[in-house]
């Protein structure tokens, strides 16, 4: 059975005394001791291809990122999320304004034709309604 690196165990304990590791047969699992009952699995250490790997500093960063006990971090996360959604809204508004402006750059006749094509009204779409000319019976062919 593989063992976890001692330095990783020490860093994990420094992060929180209740954190521990175990091997479940395929992967290392980071556990949290709630103080009653069995420890709870909180994170599975796996490689990019879902294979086995030793836990390292990447896993500590992920566990630190999920720590909700620190109040400032949660507040900062919420601020970042609010800012990101505001940026997305601003970008959407800007794209819509640009699209309207680009449509209005065209002349009145082009806009009328474009609206008529989309709504299938008026004779803006006349080329699809044309009836081809059929020549009469008295056609003289010249050679």
Helices and strands as residue ranges (DSSP letters): H 6-15, E 19-23, E 28-32, E 40-45, H 57-65, H 71-105, H 108-119, G 126-128
